[in-house]
Amino acid sequence: MNEIEWLVEQLKTRLSDLEIKVDEPYHPTGNHWLDAKKDQKRVTVEWRPGQGFGFFAEDADYGEGPEEVIPEKEKALEKIIDSLQS
């Protein structure tokens, strides 16, 4: 199980009524994208294997980089949960 799969599993376990979409790369070592939505709140995260999780602003335009990068999956999980519940 890779880190994005772990993250999805944890989110599904901890939050009810959560919509999750994962875009996997064509190449197994490429970047994964995760969109999580609960009620009216939404979080977009890019996972780069070996680098961590990039968090994007809700109003980010195509081509913009992440506002914040978190290397640890556990801290990324907590940030997603906090963002969706605040």
Number of C-alpha atoms within 10 A of each C-alpha: 6 7 17 23 11 13 18 16 11 13 19 13 10 9 13 9 9 15 14 16 12 16 11 15 11 9 7 9 11 11 16 18 17 20 14 19 17 17 10 6 12 17 19 21 23 21 23 18 16 9 11 18 28 19 21 18 15 10 6 12 9 6 6 9 14 15 10 12 18 16 16 12 16 13 12 20 18 12 15 19 17 10 13 18 11 6
